[in-house]
Amino acid sequence: METQEFRRHAHELVDWMADYIENVRDLPVVPKTEPGDIRNRLPGSPPEKGEPFDSLVRDFKDLILPGMTHWNHPGWFAYFPANNSPPSILAEMLTATIGAQCMSWQTSPAATELEQVVMEWLRRMLGMPEGFTGVIQDTASTSTLVALLCARERVTEYTFARRGGAAEGADRFTVYASTEAHSSIDKGVKLAGLGLDRLRRIAVDDHYALVPDALEEAIGTDRAAGFRPTCVVGVIGSTSSSALDPIRPIGEICRKHSVWFHVDAAYAGTAAVLPEKRFMMDGIELADSFVFNPHKWMFTNFDCSAYFVRDVDALLHTFSMTPEYLKTARDAEVANFRDWGIQLGRRFRALKLWFVIRSYGVEGIREIVRRHIALAEEFAGWVDAHPGFERMAPVPLGLVCFRYRPRGVDLDDSNLDGLNRALLAAVNDAGRVHLSHTVLGGRYALRMSIGQLYTTRAEVAEAWRLLTEKAKTLGRSDS
């Protein structure tokens, strides 16, 4: 493709991108497709000769777009948000155009130094204490694995690195997290070679937050049995209910027992930009590592996970490996982020985060996050006031967990679960909004996650209208 042709098509695609952002609310949030529908419409063999770019764009619009789930639809209330924003999209265009490999300072000095600056900005924005140093990972799952590997190294005083990474004795290392913590911890424990039978799931209280006394007891029991407590993962904003683990007492227990303390705030961390929400970070100075995802609630394209660590040497001892062909004359003076995580090759993720923070400003980000939380509080109020619905968990942030429980009808939990499954399917099938579900305390619950950049009160009200309307059509009285 010649430069002039590239220029013409690029302008056409930017026009399409702007139209998409403006009109995505008119599309069904989730496509009505069956497995294989898209694949069966695509050729089984690659073309022998190149095709006109216009054909590619036409097939994108006709074949691919109708099969896409629109995570940035203002009616997207499922899971957690996976946001983008105009400045982030434009930064991704620049990143793709430059095409840099940002594994070290030498390969892209500006990428490395911008990442250092932006991560320091984030630390200050969240009110985190000095002493934490940040690096961008791809996802919180990777960040959790990085923390587990660092904890594994430190508990043996870095002997894993000297043994070439062999996990000798790892079957005696134990990891702790609440019963509500994310499944990425299970995966990380497996990948770190510790074994799932060494992951201790700790009881939670009525608000689904980890019980510190139960953690202390589990650590003590393991020590008495000859195990080596290695890492505790605390959660700020659990996936099912946005529960807030008590960070300070957990951190004090970890300090007492010399256990690595990792805090997973993948979704909720963004809310710490609000001074009134920093209570959830109380005790964060006791943590060894912390992660949150700007690609969830800070309007930055996936992927961008902000990982902070207090002991950079622990990170380097775990991951640094410098063969001759990667050595440069400046290694002693600079940060080479290839040594700060699992990946060798690295994308220029800092640019989009820089664009977002500068475009909105800290106050602009606060304004949007406050609006989302206010909408969640209003939705929770509608649930509380309705005789046919009940809330299932506190609402500290933008997530509301609830279920339909028709008044005047005697249903056990099993039948209530089935009724709410049917309600969720009916609401989502309308195509105007999309919610997801979870299980809390053994009971099926609907999740209304408010955090998409363009969501307004109108979309939240539409979700509530559909919920109450579809509930009535399920044939239960007094709904």
C-alpha positions in Angstrom: 0.0 0.0 0.0 1.5 3.3 -1.1 1.5 6.3 1.3 -1.2 8.2 -0.4 -3.5 5.2 -0.5 -2.7 4.6 3.2 -3.6 8.2 3.9 -7.0 7.9 2.1 -8.0 4.7 3.9 -6.8 6.0 7.2 -9.0 9.1 7.0 -11.9 6.8 6.0 -11.3 4.6 9.0 -11.0 7.5 11.4 -14.4 8.8 10.1 -15.8 5.4 10.8 -14.3 5.3 14.3 -15.9 8.6 15.1 -19.2 7.5 13.8 -18.9 4.3 15.8 -18.3 6.2 19.1 -21.2 8.5 18.3 -23.7 5.7 17.3 -22.7 2.6 19.2 -25.7 3.1 21.5 -27.9 2.2 18.6 -26.4 -1.2 18.2 -27.4 -4.3 20.2 -24.9 -4.7 23.0 -24.3 -8.4 22.4 -24.8 -10.0 18.9 -27.4 -12.7 18.3 -25.0 -15.3 16.9 -24.5 -19.0 17.3 -21.1 -20.7 17.6 -19.6 -21.1 14.2 -21.7 -18.4 12.5 -18.8 -16.1 11.8 -16.2 -18.8 11.1 -18.5 -20.5 8.5 -18.8 -17.2 6.5 -15.0 -16.8 6.3 -12.8 -18.5 3.7 -11.0 -21.6 4.9 -7.8 -20.8 2.9 -5.8 -17.5 2.7 -5.9 -15.6 -0.6 -3.0 -16.3 -3.0 -3.0 -12.7 -4.2 -3.6 -9.5 -2.3 -7.1 -8.0 -2.2 -8.2 -4.4 -2.4 -8.3 -2.7 1.0 -11.9 -1.6 0.3 -12.8 -5.3 0.3 -11.2 -5.8 3.7 -13.1 -2.8 5.1 -16.4 -4.1 3.6 -16.0 -7.5 5.1 -15.1 -6.0 8.5 -18.4 -4.1 8.4 -20.5 -6.9 7.0 -18.9 -10.0 8.7 -16.9 -9.0 11.8 -18.8 -6.1 13.3 -22.2 -7.8 13.5 -20.5 -10.6 15.5 -18.9 -8.2 18.1 -19.9 -7.6 21.7 -19.7 -3.9 22.3 -18.0 -3.4 25.6 -18.0 0.3 25.2 -21.8 0.5 24.6 -23.3 2.8 27.3 -25.7 -0.1 28.1 -22.8 -2.3 29.1 -23.3 -3.3 32.7 -21.7 -6.8 32.7 -18.5 -8.0 34.4 -16.5 -4.9 34.9 -15.9 -2.1 32.4 -13.2 -2.5 29.7 -13.0 1.2 28.8 -11.4 3.2 26.1 -11.7 6.9 25.2 -10.9 9.1 22.3 -7.4 10.2 23.5 -6.6 6.6 24.3 -7.7 5.4 20.9 -5.6 8.1 19.2 -2.6 7.2 21.3 -3.0 3.5 20.2 -2.9 4.7 16.6 0.4 6.5 17.2 1.8 3.5 19.1 0.8 1.1 16.2 2.4 3.5 13.7 5.7 3.8 15.5 5.7 0.0 16.1 8.4 0.2 18.7 9.7 -2.7 20.8 10.1 -1.2 24.3 11.8 -3.9 26.2 14.7 -1.7 27.4 15.8 1.9 27.7 18.1 1.5 24.7 15.4 0.1 22.4 13.1 3.1 23.2 14.4 5.7 25.7 11.2 7.9 25.6 8.9 4.9 26.2 10.9 3.9 29.3 11.1 7.3 30.8 7.5 8.2 30.0 6.4 5.0 31.8 8.4 6.0 34.8 6.8 9.5 34.9 3.3 8.2 34.3 3.5 5.5 37.0 4.7 8.2 39.4 1.7 10.3 38.4 -0.6 7.3 39.2 1.0 6.7 42.5 0.3 10.3 43.5 -3.2 10.3 42.0 -4.1 7.3 44.2 -2.6 8.8 47.3 -0.1 5.9 47.7 2.9 6.5 50.0 6.4 7.1 48.7 8.5 4.0 48.4 6.3 2.3 45.8 7.7 2.1 42.2 5.4 1.3 39.3 5.7 -0.6 36.1 3.0 -1.4 33.5 2.1 -5.1 33.0 -0.5 -6.3 30.6 -3.2 -7.6 33.0 -3.9 -7.9 36.7 -3.6 -11.7 36.3 0.0 -11.3 35.1 0.6 -8.8 37.9 -0.6 -11.3 40.5 1.6 -14.0 39.0 4.6 -11.5 39.2 3.8 -11.0 42.9 3.6 -14.7 43.6 6.9 -15.3 41.9 8.6 -12.5 43.8 7.1 -13.9 47.0 8.4 -17.4 46.2 11.9 -15.9 45.5 12.0 -13.8 48.7 10.9 -16.6 51.0 14.0 -18.5 50.0 16.2 -15.4 49.9 16.4 -15.5 46.1 17.8 -19.1 46.0 15.4 -19.9 43.2 17.2 -17.6 40.9 20.6 -19.1 41.8 19.2 -22.6 41.2 18.0 -21.6 37.8 14.4 -21.3 38.8 13.9 -24.9 40.0 11.0 -24.9 42.5 12.6 -27.2 45.0 10.6 -27.2 48.2 7.8 -25.2 46.7 5.3 -27.9 47.9 5.7 -26.5 51.4 4.9 -22.9 50.5 1.4 -21.7 51.2 -0.7 -18.8 49.7 -3.8 -17.2 51.3 -6.7 -15.3 49.8 -10.4 -14.9 50.6 -13.1 -17.2 49.2 -14.2 -14.2 47.1 -10.7 -13.4 45.6 -10.3 -13.8 41.8 -9.6 -17.1 40.1 -6.4 -15.6 38.6 -4.9 -16.4 42.0 -5.6 -20.1 41.5 -4.0 -19.9 38.1 -1.0 -17.9 39.4 -0.4 -20.5 42.2 -0.4 -23.2 39.6 1.9 -21.4 37.2 4.3 -20.5 40.1 4.7 -24.2 40.7 3.2 -24.1 44.2 0.2 -26.3 43.6 -3.4 -25.6 44.2 -3.5 -27.7 47.3 -1.3 -25.0 48.9 -3.8 -22.2 48.3 -5.8 -21.5 51.4 -9.2 -19.9 50.9 -10.0 -17.7 53.9 -13.5 -17.1 55.2 -15.3 -13.8 54.6 -17.7 -11.8 56.7 -21.2 -10.7 56.0 -19.9 -8.1 53.6 -17.7 -10.7 51.7 -14.5 -9.3 53.0 -11.7 -11.5 54.4 -11.7 -12.1 58.1 -8.3 -11.3 59.6 -8.6 -13.7 62.6 -9.3 -16.5 60.2 -6.2 -15.6 58.2 -4.1 -15.5 61.4 -5.4 -18.9 62.4 -4.6 -20.4 59.0 -1.1 -19.1 59.0 -0.5 -20.4 62.5 -1.9 -23.8 61.6 0.4 -24.1 58.5 3.5 -23.0 60.4 2.8 -25.6 63.1 2.4 -28.2 60.3 5.8 -27.3 58.8 4.6 -25.2 55.9 6.1 -21.9 54.9 3.5 -19.1 54.5 4.6 -17.3 51.4 2.1 -14.8 50.2 -1.3 -13.2 51.1 -3.5 -11.7 48.4 -5.8 -9.0 49.7 -8.6 -7.6 47.6 -9.9 -4.1 47.2 -13.1 -4.5 45.1 -13.7 -8.2 44.6 -15.1 -9.4 41.3 -18.4 -10.8 42.5 -19.4 -8.0 44.8 -16.7 -5.3 45.0 -16.0 -6.4 48.6 -13.2 -4.5 50.4 -10.8 -6.6 52.4 -9.4 -4.8 55.5 -5.9 -4.0 54.3 -4.4 -2.7 57.5 -5.0 -5.7 59.8 -4.1 -8.1 56.9 -0.8 -6.1 56.4 0.0 -6.3 60.1 -0.4 -10.1 60.1 1.8 -10.3 57.0 4.5 -8.2 58.7 4.3 -10.3 61.8 4.9 -13.5 59.9 7.2 -12.1 57.2 4.8 -12.9 54.4 4.6 -11.1 51.1 1.4 -9.0 50.9 -0.1 -8.4 47.5 -3.2 -6.2 47.0 -5.4 -6.8 44.0 -7.5 -3.6 43.3 -7.8 -4.4 39.5 -11.2 -2.8 39.2 -11.6 -0.6 42.3 -8.1 1.0 42.4 -9.2 3.8 40.1 -11.7 5.0 42.7 -8.8 5.9 45.0 -8.4 9.1 42.8 -11.4 10.2 45.0 -10.2 11.4 48.4 -13.5 10.2 49.9 -12.8 6.6 48.7 -9.2 6.4 50.0 -10.4 4.8 53.2 -10.4 1.5 51.3 -6.6 1.9 50.9 -5.9 2.3 54.6 -2.8 0.3 55.4 -1.5 0.1 51.9 1.9 1.1 53.1 2.1 -2.4 54.6 1.7 -4.0 51.2 4.7 -5.4 49.2 2.9 -5.0 45.9 -0.3 -3.5 44.5 -2.1 -3.6 41.2 -5.0 -1.8 39.5 -6.1 -1.7 35.9 -6.5 1.7 34.1 -8.0 -0.4 31.3 -11.0 -1.0 33.5 -12.2 2.3 34.9 -9.7 4.8 33.8 -10.7 5.0 30.2 -7.5 3.5 28.8 -7.6 0.9 26.1 -6.9 -2.7 27.0 -4.2 -3.7 28.0 -2.7 -1.6 30.7 -2.2 -2.9 34.3 -0.4 -0.7 36.8 1.7 -2.8 39.1 3.5 -1.2 42.1 6.2 -2.8 44.2 8.1 -1.6 47.3 11.2 -3.8 46.8 12.4 -3.3 43.2 15.4 -5.6 44.0 13.0 -8.5 44.6 11.5 -7.9 41.2 14.9 -7.8 39.5 16.2 -10.8 41.4 13.2 -12.7 40.2 13.0 -11.7 36.5 16.4 -10.2 35.4 18.2 -12.3 32.8 20.6 -10.5 30.5 22.3 -12.5 27.8 25.1 -10.8 25.9 23.0 -9.8 23.0 20.7 -7.7 25.3 23.5 -5.9 27.2 24.0 -2.2 26.5 26.4 0.5 27.7 23.7 2.3 29.7 22.3 -0.7 31.7 23.7 0.5 35.0 22.1 3.9 34.6 18.6 3.1 33.5 15.5 0.9 34.0 15.2 -1.9 31.6 11.5 -2.9 32.0 12.1 -6.3 30.4 13.5 -7.2 33.8 10.4 -6.1 35.7 8.1 -8.8 34.7 7.5 -11.9 32.6 7.6 -10.5 29.1 10.8 -9.7 27.2 9.0 -7.8 24.5 6.9 -4.8 25.6 4.4 -2.6 23.9 4.5 1.2 24.4 1.5 1.2 26.8 2.5 4.4 28.7 1.6 6.6 25.8 -2.2 6.0 25.9 -2.2 6.4 29.7 -0.3 9.7 29.3 -2.8 10.9 26.7 -5.8 10.0 29.0 -4.5 11.7 32.1 -3.5 14.8 30.3 -6.7 15.0 28.3 -9.1 14.6 31.2 -6.9 15.8 34.0 -7.1 14.3 37.5 -10.3 16.3 38.3 -11.9 15.2 35.0 -11.3 11.6 35.9 -12.7 12.2 39.4 -15.8 13.7 38.0 -16.6 10.7 35.8 -15.9 8.2 38.5 -18.0 10.1 41.0 -20.8 10.1 38.4 -20.6 6.3 38.0 -20.7 5.8 41.8 -23.7 8.1 42.2 -25.6 6.2 39.5 -24.8 2.9 41.3 -26.1 4.4 44.5 -29.3 5.6 42.8 -29.8 2.2 41.2 -29.3 0.5 44.6 -31.9 2.9 46.0 -34.4 1.7 43.4 -33.7 -1.9 44.3 -34.1 -1.2 48.1 -37.3 0.6 47.6 -38.9 -2.1 45.4 -40.9 -4.8 47.2 -40.0 -7.5 44.6 -36.2 -7.0 44.6 -33.5 -7.3 47.3 -29.9 -6.1 47.4 -27.3 -8.9 48.0 -24.2 -6.9 49.1 -23.0 -3.4 50.0 -22.4 -0.9 47.3 -19.1 0.9 48.0 -18.4 1.6 44.3 -20.1 1.2 41.0 -21.3 -2.4 41.3 -24.8 -3.4 42.6 -25.6 -7.0 43.4 -29.3 -7.9 43.7 -31.9 -10.4 42.9 -35.6 -10.6 42.1 -37.6 -12.0 45.0 -41.3 -11.6 44.3 -43.3 -10.7 47.3 -46.1 -13.0 48.4 -44.6 -16.0 46.6 -43.0 -18.8 48.6 -39.9 -19.9 46.7 -36.8 -21.7 48.0 -33.3 -20.6 46.9 -33.2 -23.1 44.0 -36.4 -21.8 42.5 -35.3 -18.2 43.1 -32.0 -18.9 41.3 -33.9 -20.3 38.3 -36.2 -17.3 38.3 -33.3 -14.9 38.3 -31.6 -16.8 35.5 -34.7 -16.4 33.5 -34.9 -12.7 34.3 -31.3 -12.1 33.3 -31.8 -13.9 30.0 -34.9 -11.9 29.3 -33.3 -8.5 30.0 -30.2 -9.3 28.0 -32.1 -10.7 25.1 -33.7 -7.3 24.5 -30.3 -6.2 23.3 -30.4 -2.7 24.8 -28.4 -3.4 28.0 -26.3 -6.3 29.2 -25.8 -7.5 32.8 -24.0 -10.5 34.2 -24.4 -12.7 37.3 -22.5 -14.2 40.2 -23.1 -16.4 43.2 -22.9 -14.9 46.7 -23.3 -17.0 49.8 -24.5 -19.8 47.6 -27.3 -17.7 46.1 -27.6 -16.5 42.4 -27.3 -12.8 42.1 -27.5 -10.3 39.2 -24.6 -7.8 38.8 -25.2 -4.2 37.6 -21.7 -2.8 37.0 -21.7 0.9 36.2 -18.5 2.3 34.8 -18.6 2.7 31.0 -17.4 6.1 29.9 -20.5 7.1 28.0 -23.1 5.6 30.4 -25.7 8.1 31.5 -28.7 8.0 33.9 -30.9 7.2 30.9 -29.2 3.8 30.3 -29.3 3.0 34.0 -33.0 3.8 34.1 -33.6 1.7 31.0 -31.9 -1.3 32.7 -34.2 -0.8 35.7 -37.3 -0.5 33.5 -36.4 -3.7 31.7 -35.8 -5.5 34.9 -39.1 -4.5 36.5 -41.0 -5.1 33.2 -39.5 -8.5 32.5 -40.0 -9.5 36.1 -43.8 -8.9 35.7 -43.9 -11.1 32.6 -42.4 -14.0 34.5 -45.8 -14.7 35.9 -45.2 -14.0 39.6 -47.6 -12.1 41.7 -46.8 -8.8 43.5 -43.5 -8.4 41.6 
